[in-house]
Amino acid sequence: MTDTKVLIRVLMGVAVLVTAVVHFYLGVAYDAVIFILNALGFLGLFGLLVIPIPVIQSRRRWVSLALMGYSALTILLWAILNGKLDAASLSAKLAELIIIVTVWLDLQHEKRG
């Protein structure tokens, strides 16, 4: 694995952890299970990308696309349902944008071999 690919995956992992922590915090603070489920979704999809399970690795592209779509859907639903620009929202949305970009970059590296 090249240094660039490692850097992309580390950045993706950090972004996933940031958005998961923010959503866990919001879930506990507001007693909202939907935030906790959202955090678990991010962690689960990222786990499927990095844990070497042969059945999943053969479908890695689909898991990557699911993580990108999940991030985009989270941003869209935040904009529709809330849209407040507070510190938690901004940090989570920035992390989700970073997830989308890093997953896309990771897919581009996969294409090149």
Phi and psi restraints in degrees (range 20) as a CNS / XPLOR table:
assign (resid 1 and name C) (resid 2 and name N)
       (resid 2 and name CA) (resid 2 and name C) 1.0 -75.4 20.0 2
assign (resid 2 and name N) (resid 2 and name CA)
       (resid 2 and name C) (resid 3 and name N) 1.0 162.8 20.0 2
assign (resid 2 and name C) (resid 3 and name N)
       (resid 3 and name CA) (resid 3 and name C) 1.0 -61.3 20.0 2
assign (resid 3 and name N) (resid 3 and name CA)
       (resid 3 and name C) (resid 4 and name N) 1.0 -38.5 20.0 2
assign (resid 3 and name C) (resid 4 and name N)
       (resid 4 and name CA) (resid 4 and name C) 1.0 -64.2 20.0 2
assign (resid 4 and name N) (resid 4 and name CA)
       (resid 4 and name C) (resid 5 and name N) 1.0 -42.6 20.0 2
assign (resid 4 and name C) (resid 5 and name N)
       (resid 5 and name CA) (resid 5 and name C) 1.0 -65.1 20.0 2
assign (resid 5 and name N) (resid 5 and name CA)
       (resid 5 and name C) (resid 6 and name N) 1.0 -39.5 20.0 2
assign (resid 5 and name C) (resid 6 and name N)
       (resid 6 and name CA) (resid 6 and name C) 1.0 -63.5 20.0 2
assign (resid 6 and name N) (resid 6 and name CA)
       (resid 6 and name C) (resid 7 and name N) 1.0 -45.2 20.0 2
assign (resid 6 and name C) (resid 7 and name N)
       (resid 7 and name CA) (resid 7 and name C) 1.0 -61.0 20.0 2
assign (resid 7 and name N) (resid 7 and name CA)
       (resid 7 and name C) (resid 8 and name N) 1.0 -42.5 20.0 2
assign (resid 7 and name C) (resid 8 and name N)
       (resid 8 and name CA) (resid 8 and name C) 1.0 -61.7 20.0 2
assign (resid 8 and name N) (resid 8 and name CA)
       (resid 8 and name C) (resid 9 and name N) 1.0 -44.7 20.0 2
assign (resid 8 and name C) (resid 9 and name N)
       (resid 9 and name CA) (resid 9 and name C) 1.0 -70.5 20.0 2
assign (resid 9 and name N) (resid 9 and name CA)
       (resid 9 and name C) (resid 10 and name N) 1.0 -34.9 20.0 2
assign (resid 9 and name C) (resid 10 and name N)
       (resid 10 and name CA) (resid 10 and name C) 1.0 -66.1 20.0 2
assign (resid 10 and name N) (resid 10 and name CA)
       (resid 10 and name C) (resid 11 and name N) 1.0 -45.3 20.0 2
assign (resid 10 and name C) (resid 11 and name N)
       (resid 11 and name CA) (resid 11 and name C) 1.0 -61.3 20.0 2
assign (resid 11 and name N) (resid 11 and name CA)
       (resid 11 and name C) (resid 12 and name N) 1.0 -40.8 20.0 2
assign (resid 11 and name C) (resid 12 and name N)
       (resid 12 and name CA) (resid 12 and name C) 1.0 -61.2 20.0 2
assign (resid 12 and name N) (resid 12 and name CA)
       (resid 12 and name C) (resid 13 and name N) 1.0 -44.7 20.0 2
assign (resid 12 and name C) (resid 13 and name N)
       (resid 13 and name CA) (resid 13 and name C) 1.0 -62.6 20.0 2
assign (resid 13 and name N) (resid 13 and name CA)
       (resid 13 and name C) (resid 14 and name N) 1.0 -42.2 20.0 2
assign (resid 13 and name C) (resid 14 and name N)
       (resid 14 and name CA) (resid 14 and name C) 1.0 -63.7 20.0 2
assign (resid 14 and name N) (resid 14 and name CA)
       (resid 14 and name C) (resid 15 and name N) 1.0 -43.2 20.0 2
assign (resid 14 and name C) (resid 15 and name N)
       (resid 15 and name CA) (resid 15 and name C) 1.0 -63.6 20.0 2
assign (resid 15 and name N) (resid 15 and name CA)
       (resid 15 and name C) (resid 16 and name N) 1.0 -40.3 20.0 2
assign (resid 15 and name C) (resid 16 and name N)
       (resid 16 and name CA) (resid 16 and name C) 1.0 -63.0 20.0 2
assign (resid 16 and name N) (resid 16 and name CA)
       (resid 16 and name C) (resid 17 and name N) 1.0 -43.9 20.0 2
assign (resid 16 and name C) (resid 17 and name N)
       (resid 17 and name CA) (resid 17 and name C) 1.0 -63.5 20.0 2
assign (resid 17 and name N) (resid 17 and name CA)
       (resid 17 and name C) (resid 18 and name N) 1.0 -40.5 20.0 2
assign (resid 17 and name C) (resid 18 and name N)
       (resid 18 and name CA) (resid 18 and name C) 1.0 -61.7 20.0 2
assign (resid 18 and name N) (resid 18 and name CA)
       (resid 18 and name C) (resid 19 and name N) 1.0 -50.7 20.0 2
assign (resid 18 and name C) (resid 19 and name N)
       (resid 19 and name CA) (resid 19 and name C) 1.0 -67.4 20.0 2
assign (resid 19 and name N) (resid 19 and name CA)
       (resid 19 and name C) (resid 20 and name N) 1.0 -34.4 20.0 2
assign (resid 19 and name C) (resid 20 and name N)
       (resid 20 and name CA) (resid 20 and name C) 1.0 -65.9 20.0 2
assign (resid 20 and name N) (resid 20 and name CA)
       (resid 20 and name C) (resid 21 and name N) 1.0 -43.7 20.0 2
assign (resid 20 and name C) (resid 21 and name N)
       (resid 21 and name CA) (resid 21 and name C) 1.0 -63.3 20.0 2
assign (resid 21 and name N) (resid 21 and name CA)
       (resid 21 and name C) (resid 22 and name N) 1.0 -44.5 20.0 2
assign (resid 21 and name C) (resid 22 and name N)
       (resid 22 and name CA) (resid 22 and name C) 1.0 -60.8 20.0 2
assign (resid 22 and name N) (resid 22 and name CA)
       (resid 22 and name C) (resid 23 and name N) 1.0 -44.6 20.0 2
assign (resid 22 and name C) (resid 23 and name N)
       (resid 23 and name CA) (resid 23 and name C) 1.0 -69.1 20.0 2
assign (resid 23 and name N) (resid 23 and name CA)
       (resid 23 and name C) (resid 24 and name N) 1.0 -37.4 20.0 2
assign (resid 23 and name C) (resid 24 and name N)
       (resid 24 and name CA) (resid 24 and name C) 1.0 -61.4 20.0 2
assign (resid 24 and name N) (resid 24 and name CA)
       (resid 24 and name C) (resid 25 and name N) 1.0 -45.4 20.0 2
assign (resid 24 and name C) (resid 25 and name N)
       (resid 25 and name CA) (resid 25 and name C) 1.0 -57.9 20.0 2
assign (resid 25 and name N) (resid 25 and name CA)
       (resid 25 and name C) (resid 26 and name N) 1.0 -49.4 20.0 2
assign (resid 25 and name C) (resid 26 and name N)
       (resid 26 and name CA) (resid 26 and name C) 1.0 -62.5 20.0 2
assign (resid 26 and name N) (resid 26 and name CA)
       (resid 26 and name C) (resid 27 and name N) 1.0 -37.6 20.0 2
assign (resid 26 and name C) (resid 27 and name N)
       (resid 27 and name CA) (resid 27 and name C) 1.0 -62.8 20.0 2
assign (resid 27 and name N) (resid 27 and name CA)
       (resid 27 and name C) (resid 28 and name N) 1.0 -41.4 20.0 2
assign (resid 27 and name C) (resid 28 and name N)
       (resid 28 and name CA) (resid 28 and name C) 1.0 -74.0 20.0 2
assign (resid 28 and name N) (resid 28 and name CA)
       (resid 28 and name C) (resid 29 and name N) 1.0 -45.3 20.0 2
assign (resid 28 and name C) (resid 29 and name N)
       (resid 29 and name CA) (resid 29 and name C) 1.0 -63.1 20.0 2
assign (resid 29 and name N) (resid 29 and name CA)
       (resid 29 and name C) (resid 30 and name N) 1.0 -38.6 20.0 2
assign (resid 29 and name C) (resid 30 and name N)
       (resid 30 and name CA) (resid 30 and name C) 1.0 -106.6 20.0 2
assign (resid 30 and name N) (resid 30 and name CA)
       (resid 30 and name C) (resid 31 and name N) 1.0 8.5 20.0 2
assign (resid 30 and name C) (resid 31 and name N)
       (resid 31 and name CA) (resid 31 and name C) 1.0 50.7 20.0 2
assign (resid 31 and name N) (resid 31 and name CA)
       (resid 31 and name C) (resid 32 and name N) 1.0 48.2 20.0 2
assign (resid 31 and name C) (resid 32 and name N)
       (resid 32 and name CA) (resid 32 and name C) 1.0 -118.1 20.0 2
assign (resid 32 and name N) (resid 32 and name CA)
       (resid 32 and name C) (resid 33 and name N) 1.0 106.4 20.0 2
assign (resid 32 and name C) (resid 33 and name N)
       (resid 33 and name CA) (resid 33 and name C) 1.0 -61.9 20.0 2
assign (resid 33 and name N) (resid 33 and name CA)
       (resid 33 and name C) (resid 34 and name N) 1.0 -30.3 20.0 2
assign (resid 33 and name C) (resid 34 and name N)
       (resid 34 and name CA) (resid 34 and name C) 1.0 -59.4 20.0 2
assign (resid 34 and name N) (resid 34 and name CA)
       (resid 34 and name C) (resid 35 and name N) 1.0 -36.0 20.0 2
assign (resid 34 and name C) (resid 35 and name N)
       (resid 35 and name CA) (resid 35 and name C) 1.0 -68.6 20.0 2
assign (resid 35 and name N) (resid 35 and name CA)
       (resid 35 and name C) (resid 36 and name N) 1.0 -40.3 20.0 2
assign (resid 35 and name C) (resid 36 and name N)
       (resid 36 and name CA) (resid 36 and name C) 1.0 -65.9 20.0 2
assign (resid 36 and name N) (resid 36 and name CA)
       (resid 36 and name C) (resid 37 and name N) 1.0 -41.2 20.0 2
assign (resid 36 and name C) (resid 37 and name N)
       (resid 37 and name CA) (resid 37 and name C) 1.0 -63.3 20.0 2
assign (resid 37 and name N) (resid 37 and name CA)
       (resid 37 and name C) (resid 38 and name N) 1.0 -37.9 20.0 2
assign (resid 37 and name C) (resid 38 and name N)
       (resid 38 and name CA) (resid 38 and name C) 1.0 -62.6 20.0 2
assign (resid 38 and name N) (resid 38 and name CA)
       (resid 38 and name C) (resid 39 and name N) 1.0 -44.7 20.0 2
assign (resid 38 and name C) (resid 39 and name N)
       (resid 39 and name CA) (resid 39 and name C) 1.0 -60.7 20.0 2
assign (resid 39 and name N) (resid 39 and name CA)
       (resid 39 and name C) (resid 40 and name N) 1.0 -44.2 20.0 2
assign (resid 39 and name C) (resid 40 and name N)
       (resid 40 and name CA) (resid 40 and name C) 1.0 -63.8 20.0 2
assign (resid 40 and name N) (resid 40 and name CA)
       (resid 40 and name C) (resid 41 and name N) 1.0 -35.1 20.0 2
assign (resid 40 and name C) (resid 41 and name N)
       (resid 41 and name CA) (resid 41 and name C) 1.0 -62.5 20.0 2
assign (resid 41 and name N) (resid 41 and name CA)
       (resid 41 and name C) (resid 42 and name N) 1.0 -45.0 20.0 2
assign (resid 41 and name C) (resid 42 and name N)
       (resid 42 and name CA) (resid 42 and name C) 1.0 -62.0 20.0 2
assign (resid 42 and name N) (resid 42 and name CA)
       (resid 42 and name C) (resid 43 and name N) 1.0 -46.9 20.0 2
assign (resid 42 and name C) (resid 43 and name N)
       (resid 43 and name CA) (resid 43 and name C) 1.0 -64.6 20.0 2
assign (resid 43 and name N) (resid 43 and name CA)
       (resid 43 and name C) (resid 44 and name N) 1.0 -39.8 20.0 2
assign (resid 43 and name C) (resid 44 and name N)
       (resid 44 and name CA) (resid 44 and name C) 1.0 -65.2 20.0 2
assign (resid 44 and name N) (resid 44 and name CA)
       (resid 44 and name C) (resid 45 and name N) 1.0 -46.7 20.0 2
assign (resid 44 and name C) (resid 45 and name N)
       (resid 45 and name CA) (resid 45 and name C) 1.0 -65.2 20.0 2
assign (resid 45 and name N) (resid 45 and name CA)
       (resid 45 and name C) (resid 46 and name N) 1.0 -40.7 20.0 2
assign (resid 45 and name C) (resid 46 and name N)
       (resid 46 and name CA) (resid 46 and name C) 1.0 -65.0 20.0 2
assign (resid 46 and name N) (resid 46 and name CA)
       (resid 46 and name C) (resid 47 and name N) 1.0 -40.7 20.0 2
assign (resid 46 and name C) (resid 47 and name N)
       (resid 47 and name CA) (resid 47 and name C) 1.0 -59.0 20.0 2
assign (resid 47 and name N) (resid 47 and name CA)
       (resid 47 and name C) (resid 48 and name N) 1.0 -40.7 20.0 2
assign (resid 47 and name C) (resid 48 and name N)
       (resid 48 and name CA) (resid 48 and name C) 1.0 -63.0 20.0 2
assign (resid 48 and name N) (resid 48 and name CA)
       (resid 48 and name C) (resid 49 and name N) 1.0 -29.8 20.0 2
assign (resid 48 and name C) (resid 49 and name N)
       (resid 49 and name CA) (resid 49 and name C) 1.0 -74.4 20.0 2
assign (resid 49 and name N) (resid 49 and name CA)
       (resid 49 and name C) (resid 50 and name N) 1.0 -36.4 20.0 2
assign (resid 49 and name C) (resid 50 and name N)
       (resid 50 and name CA) (resid 50 and name C) 1.0 -101.0 20.0 2
assign (resid 50 and name N) (resid 50 and name CA)
       (resid 50 and name C) (resid 51 and name N) 1.0 -22.5 20.0 2
assign (resid 50 and name C) (resid 51 and name N)
       (resid 51 and name CA) (resid 51 and name C) 1.0 -81.7 20.0 2
assign (resid 51 and name N) (resid 51 and name CA)
       (resid 51 and name C) (resid 52 and name N) 1.0 125.4 20.0 2
assign (resid 51 and name C) (resid 52 and name N)
       (resid 52 and name CA) (resid 52 and name C) 1.0 -76.8 20.0 2
assign (resid 52 and name N) (resid 52 and name CA)
       (resid 52 and name C) (resid 53 and name N) 1.0 77.4 20.0 2
assign (resid 52 and name C) (resid 53 and name N)
       (resid 53 and name CA) (resid 53 and name C) 1.0 -99.8 20.0 2
assign (resid 53 and name N) (resid 53 and name CA)
       (resid 53 and name C) (resid 54 and name N) 1.0 117.2 20.0 2
assign (resid 53 and name C) (resid 54 and name N)
       (resid 54 and name CA) (resid 54 and name C) 1.0 -53.0 20.0 2
assign (resid 54 and name N) (resid 54 and name CA)
       (resid 54 and name C) (resid 55 and name N) 1.0 -42.9 20.0 2
assign (resid 54 and name C) (resid 55 and name N)
       (resid 55 and name CA) (resid 55 and name C) 1.0 -62.2 20.0 2
assign (resid 55 and name N) (resid 55 and name CA)
       (resid 55 and name C) (resid 56 and name N) 1.0 -39.1 20.0 2
assign (resid 55 and name C) (resid 56 and name N)
       (resid 56 and name CA) (resid 56 and name C) 1.0 -76.0 20.0 2
assign (resid 56 and name N) (resid 56 and name CA)
       (resid 56 and name C) (resid 57 and name N) 1.0 -40.0 20.0 2
assign (resid 56 and name C) (resid 57 and name N)
       (resid 57 and name CA) (resid 57 and name C) 1.0 -60.8 20.0 2
assign (resid 57 and name N) (resid 57 and name CA)
       (resid 57 and name C) (resid 58 and name N) 1.0 -30.9 20.0 2
assign (resid 57 and name C) (resid 58 and name N)
       (resid 58 and name CA) (resid 58 and name C) 1.0 -72.2 20.0 2
assign (resid 58 and name N) (resid 58 and name CA)
       (resid 58 and name C) (resid 59 and name N) 1.0 -15.3 20.0 2
assign (resid 58 and name C) (resid 59 and name N)
       (resid 59 and name CA) (resid 59 and name C) 1.0 -117.2 20.0 2
assign (resid 59 and name N) (resid 59 and name CA)
       (resid 59 and name C) (resid 60 and name N) 1.0 28.1 20.0 2
assign (resid 59 and name C) (resid 60 and name N)
       (resid 60 and name CA) (resid 60 and name C) 1.0 -58.7 20.0 2
assign (resid 60 and name N) (resid 60 and name CA)
       (resid 60 and name C) (resid 61 and name N) 1.0 -38.4 20.0 2
assign (resid 60 and name C) (resid 61 and name N)
       (resid 61 and name CA) (resid 61 and name C) 1.0 -59.4 20.0 2
assign (resid 61 and name N) (resid 61 and name CA)
       (resid 61 and name C) (resid 62 and name N) 1.0 -42.5 20.0 2
assign (resid 61 and name C) (resid 62 and name N)
       (resid 62 and name CA) (resid 62 and name C) 1.0 -67.2 20.0 2
assign (resid 62 and name N) (resid 62 and name CA)
       (resid 62 and name C) (resid 63 and name N) 1.0 -38.1 20.0 2
assign (resid 62 and name C) (resid 63 and name N)
       (resid 63 and name CA) (resid 63 and name C) 1.0 -66.1 20.0 2
assign (resid 63 and name N) (resid 63 and name CA)
       (resid 63 and name C) (resid 64 and name N) 1.0 -39.6 20.0 2
assign (resid 63 and name C) (resid 64 and name N)
       (resid 64 and name CA) (resid 64 and name C) 1.0 -61.5 20.0 2
assign (resid 64 and name N) (resid 64 and name CA)
       (resid 64 and name C) (resid 65 and name N) 1.0 -46.4 20.0 2
assign (resid 64 and name C) (resid 65 and name N)
       (resid 65 and name CA) (resid 65 and name C) 1.0 -63.9 20.0 2
assign (resid 65 and name N) (resid 65 and name CA)
       (resid 65 and name C) (resid 66 and name N) 1.0 -36.0 20.0 2
assign (resid 65 and name C) (resid 66 and name N)
       (resid 66 and name CA) (resid 66 and name C) 1.0 -64.8 20.0 2
assign (resid 66 and name N) (resid 66 and name CA)
       (resid 66 and name C) (resid 67 and name N) 1.0 -40.7 20.0 2
assign (resid 66 and name C) (resid 67 and name N)
       (resid 67 and name CA) (resid 67 and name C) 1.0 -65.4 20.0 2
assign (resid 67 and name N) (resid 67 and name CA)
       (resid 67 and name C) (resid 68 and name N) 1.0 -40.4 20.0 2
assign (resid 67 and name C) (resid 68 and name N)
       (resid 68 and name CA) (resid 68 and name C) 1.0 -63.3 20.0 2
assign (resid 68 and name N) (resid 68 and name CA)
       (resid 68 and name C) (resid 69 and name N) 1.0 -46.5 20.0 2
assign (resid 68 and name C) (resid 69 and name N)
       (resid 69 and name CA) (resid 69 and name C) 1.0 -64.5 20.0 2
assign (resid 69 and name N) (resid 69 and name CA)
       (resid 69 and name C) (resid 70 and name N) 1.0 -38.8 20.0 2
assign (resid 69 and name C) (resid 70 and name N)
       (resid 70 and name CA) (resid 70 and name C) 1.0 -62.3 20.0 2
assign (resid 70 and name N) (resid 70 and name CA)
       (resid 70 and name C) (resid 71 and name N) 1.0 -41.9 20.0 2
assign (resid 70 and name C) (resid 71 and name N)
       (resid 71 and name CA) (resid 71 and name C) 1.0 -64.8 20.0 2
assign (resid 71 and name N) (resid 71 and name CA)
       (resid 71 and name C) (resid 72 and name N) 1.0 -45.7 20.0 2
assign (resid 71 and name C) (resid 72 and name N)
       (resid 72 and name CA) (resid 72 and name C) 1.0 -63.8 20.0 2
assign (resid 72 and name N) (resid 72 and name CA)
       (resid 72 and name C) (resid 73 and name N) 1.0 -41.1 20.0 2
assign (resid 72 and name C) (resid 73 and name N)
       (resid 73 and name CA) (resid 73 and name C) 1.0 -64.6 20.0 2
assign (resid 73 and name N) (resid 73 and name CA)
       (resid 73 and name C) (resid 74 and name N) 1.0 -39.3 20.0 2
assign (resid 73 and name C) (resid 74 and name N)
       (resid 74 and name CA) (resid 74 and name C) 1.0 -62.0 20.0 2
assign (resid 74 and name N) (resid 74 and name CA)
       (resid 74 and name C) (resid 75 and name N) 1.0 -42.9 20.0 2
assign (resid 74 and name C) (resid 75 and name N)
       (resid 75 and name CA) (resid 75 and name C) 1.0 -64.7 20.0 2
assign (resid 75 and name N) (resid 75 and name CA)
       (resid 75 and name C) (resid 76 and name N) 1.0 -45.2 20.0 2
assign (resid 75 and name C) (resid 76 and name N)
       (resid 76 and name CA) (resid 76 and name C) 1.0 -61.6 20.0 2
assign (resid 76 and name N) (resid 76 and name CA)
       (resid 76 and name C) (resid 77 and name N) 1.0 -46.5 20.0 2
assign (resid 76 and name C) (resid 77 and name N)
       (resid 77 and name CA) (resid 77 and name C) 1.0 -66.5 20.0 2
assign (resid 77 and name N) (resid 77 and name CA)
       (resid 77 and name C) (resid 78 and name N) 1.0 -35.6 20.0 2
assign (resid 77 and name C) (resid 78 and name N)
       (resid 78 and name CA) (resid 78 and name C) 1.0 -61.2 20.0 2
assign (resid 78 and name N) (resid 78 and name CA)
       (resid 78 and name C) (resid 79 and name N) 1.0 -44.5 20.0 2
assign (resid 78 and name C) (resid 79 and name N)
       (resid 79 and name CA) (resid 79 and name C) 1.0 -64.2 20.0 2
assign (resid 79 and name N) (resid 79 and name CA)
       (resid 79 and name C) (resid 80 and name N) 1.0 -37.7 20.0 2
assign (resid 79 and name C) (resid 80 and name N)
       (resid 80 and name CA) (resid 80 and name C) 1.0 -76.7 20.0 2
assign (resid 80 and name N) (resid 80 and name CA)
       (resid 80 and name C) (resid 81 and name N) 1.0 -45.2 20.0 2
assign (resid 80 and name C) (resid 81 and name N)
       (resid 81 and name CA) (resid 81 and name C) 1.0 -90.0 20.0 2
assign (resid 81 and name N) (resid 81 and name CA)
       (resid 81 and name C) (resid 82 and name N) 1.0 -24.8 20.0 2
assign (resid 81 and name C) (resid 82 and name N)
       (resid 82 and name CA) (resid 82 and name C) 1.0 -133.3 20.0 2
assign (resid 82 and name N) (resid 82 and name CA)
       (resid 82 and name C) (resid 83 and name N) 1.0 -75.5 20.0 2
assign (resid 82 and name C) (resid 83 and name N)
       (resid 83 and name CA) (resid 83 and name C) 1.0 72.7 20.0 2
assign (resid 83 and name N) (resid 83 and name CA)
       (resid 83 and name C) (resid 84 and name N) 1.0 8.1 20.0 2
assign (resid 83 and name C) (resid 84 and name N)
       (resid 84 and name CA) (resid 84 and name C) 1.0 -72.6 20.0 2
assign (resid 84 and name N) (resid 84 and name CA)
       (resid 84 and name C) (resid 85 and name N) 1.0 140.9 20.0 2
assign (resid 84 and name C) (resid 85 and name N)
       (resid 85 and name CA) (resid 85 and name C) 1.0 -101.5 20.0 2
assign (resid 85 and name N) (resid 85 and name CA)
       (resid 85 and name C) (resid 86 and name N) 1.0 73.7 20.0 2
assign (resid 85 and name C) (resid 86 and name N)
       (resid 86 and name CA) (resid 86 and name C) 1.0 -106.5 20.0 2
assign (resid 86 and name N) (resid 86 and name CA)
       (resid 86 and name C) (resid 87 and name N) 1.0 176.9 20.0 2
assign (resid 86 and name C) (resid 87 and name N)
       (resid 87 and name CA) (resid 87 and name C) 1.0 -61.0 20.0 2
assign (resid 87 and name N) (resid 87 and name CA)
       (resid 87 and name C) (resid 88 and name N) 1.0 -42.7 20.0 2
assign (resid 87 and name C) (resid 88 and name N)
       (resid 88 and name CA) (resid 88 and name C) 1.0 -64.0 20.0 2
assign (resid 88 and name N) (resid 88 and name CA)
       (resid 88 and name C) (resid 89 and name N) 1.0 -45.8 20.0 2
assign (resid 88 and name C) (resid 89 and name N)
       (resid 89 and name CA) (resid 89 and name C) 1.0 -63.5 20.0 2
assign (resid 89 and name N) (resid 89 and name CA)
       (resid 89 and name C) (resid 90 and name N) 1.0 -47.0 20.0 2
assign (resid 89 and name C) (resid 90 and name N)
       (resid 90 and name CA) (resid 90 and name C) 1.0 -62.2 20.0 2
assign (resid 90 and name N) (resid 90 and name CA)
       (resid 90 and name C) (resid 91 and name N) 1.0 -42.8 20.0 2
assign (resid 90 and name C) (resid 91 and name N)
       (resid 91 and name CA) (resid 91 and name C) 1.0 -67.1 20.0 2
assign (resid 91 and name N) (resid 91 and name CA)
       (resid 91 and name C) (resid 92 and name N) 1.0 -40.4 20.0 2
assign (resid 91 and name C) (resid 92 and name N)
       (resid 92 and name CA) (resid 92 and name C) 1.0 -67.0 20.0 2
assign (resid 92 and name N) (resid 92 and name CA)
       (resid 92 and name C) (resid 93 and name N) 1.0 -43.4 20.0 2
assign (resid 92 and name C) (resid 93 and name N)
       (resid 93 and name CA) (resid 93 and name C) 1.0 -68.5 20.0 2
assign (resid 93 and name N) (resid 93 and name CA)
       (resid 93 and name C) (resid 94 and name N) 1.0 -38.6 20.0 2
assign (resid 93 and name C) (resid 94 and name N)
       (resid 94 and name CA) (resid 94 and name C) 1.0 -62.9 20.0 2
assign (resid 94 and name N) (resid 94 and name CA)
       (resid 94 and name C) (resid 95 and name N) 1.0 -42.9 20.0 2
assign (resid 94 and name C) (resid 95 and name N)
       (resid 95 and name CA) (resid 95 and name C) 1.0 -61.8 20.0 2
assign (resid 95 and name N) (resid 95 and name CA)
       (resid 95 and name C) (resid 96 and name N) 1.0 -40.5 20.0 2
assign (resid 95 and name C) (resid 96 and name N)
       (resid 96 and name CA) (resid 96 and name C) 1.0 -67.6 20.0 2
assign (resid 96 and name N) (resid 96 and name CA)
       (resid 96 and name C) (resid 97 and name N) 1.0 -36.4 20.0 2
assign (resid 96 and name C) (resid 97 and name N)
       (resid 97 and name CA) (resid 97 and name C) 1.0 -65.1 20.0 2
assign (resid 97 and name N) (resid 97 and name CA)
       (resid 97 and name C) (resid 98 and name N) 1.0 -39.4 20.0 2
assign (resid 97 and name C) (resid 98 and name N)
       (resid 98 and name CA) (resid 98 and name C) 1.0 -64.5 20.0 2
assign (resid 98 and name N) (resid 98 and name CA)
       (resid 98 and name C) (resid 99 and name N) 1.0 -38.0 20.0 2
assign (resid 98 and name C) (resid 99 and name N)
       (resid 99 and name CA) (resid 99 and name C) 1.0 -59.9 20.0 2
assign (resid 99 and name N) (resid 99 and name CA)
       (resid 99 and name C) (resid 100 and name N) 1.0 -47.7 20.0 2
assign (resid 99 and name C) (resid 100 and name N)
       (resid 100 and name CA) (resid 100 and name C) 1.0 -58.8 20.0 2
assign (resid 100 and name N) (resid 100 and name CA)
       (resid 100 and name C) (resid 101 and name N) 1.0 -46.8 20.0 2
assign (resid 100 and name C) (resid 101 and name N)
       (resid 101 and name CA) (resid 101 and name C) 1.0 -66.5 20.0 2
assign (resid 101 and name N) (resid 101 and name CA)
       (resid 101 and name C) (resid 102 and name N) 1.0 -44.7 20.0 2
assign (resid 101 and name C) (resid 102 and name N)
       (resid 102 and name CA) (resid 102 and name C) 1.0 -69.6 20.0 2
assign (resid 102 and name N) (resid 102 and name CA)
       (resid 102 and name C) (resid 103 and name N) 1.0 -35.5 20.0 2
assign (resid 102 and name C) (resid 103 and name N)
       (resid 103 and name CA) (resid 103 and name C) 1.0 -65.3 20.0 2
assign (resid 103 and name N) (resid 103 and name CA)
       (resid 103 and name C) (resid 104 and name N) 1.0 -42.2 20.0 2
assign (resid 103 and name C) (resid 104 and name N)
       (resid 104 and name CA) (resid 104 and name C) 1.0 -60.9 20.0 2
assign (resid 104 and name N) (resid 104 and name CA)
       (resid 104 and name C) (resid 105 and name N) 1.0 -45.6 20.0 2
assign (resid 104 and name C) (resid 105 and name N)
       (resid 105 and name CA) (resid 105 and name C) 1.0 -62.1 20.0 2
assign (resid 105 and name N) (resid 105 and name CA)
       (resid 105 and name C) (resid 106 and name N) 1.0 -40.1 20.0 2
assign (resid 105 and name C) (resid 106 and name N)
       (resid 106 and name CA) (resid 106 and name C) 1.0 -62.4 20.0 2
assign (resid 106 and name N) (resid 106 and name CA)
       (resid 106 and name C) (resid 107 and name N) 1.0 -41.9 20.0 2
assign (resid 106 and name C) (resid 107 and name N)
       (resid 107 and name CA) (resid 107 and name C) 1.0 -63.5 20.0 2
assign (resid 107 and name N) (resid 107 and name CA)
       (resid 107 and name C) (resid 108 and name N) 1.0 -37.1 20.0 2
assign (resid 107 and name C) (resid 108 and name N)
       (resid 108 and name CA) (resid 108 and name C) 1.0 -65.2 20.0 2
assign (resid 108 and name N) (resid 108 and name CA)
       (resid 108 and name C) (resid 109 and name N) 1.0 -38.6 20.0 2
assign (resid 108 and name C) (resid 109 and name N)
       (resid 109 and name CA) (resid 109 and name C) 1.0 -66.4 20.0 2
assign (resid 109 and name N) (resid 109 and name CA)
       (resid 109 and name C) (resid 110 and name N) 1.0 -35.8 20.0 2
assign (resid 109 and name C) (resid 110 and name N)
       (resid 110 and name CA) (resid 110 and name C) 1.0 -63.5 20.0 2
assign (resid 110 and name N) (resid 110 and name CA)
       (resid 110 and name C) (resid 111 and name N) 1.0 -40.0 20.0 2
assign (resid 110 and name C) (resid 111 and name N)
       (resid 111 and name CA) (resid 111 and name C) 1.0 -61.5 20.0 2
assign (resid 111 and name N) (resid 111 and name CA)
       (resid 111 and name C) (resid 112 and name N) 1.0 -40.5 20.0 2
assign (resid 111 and name C) (resid 112 and name N)
       (resid 112 and name CA) (resid 112 and name C) 1.0 -72.5 20.0 2
assign (resid 112 and name N) (resid 112 and name CA)
       (resid 112 and name C) (resid 113 and name N) 1.0 -18.0 20.0 2
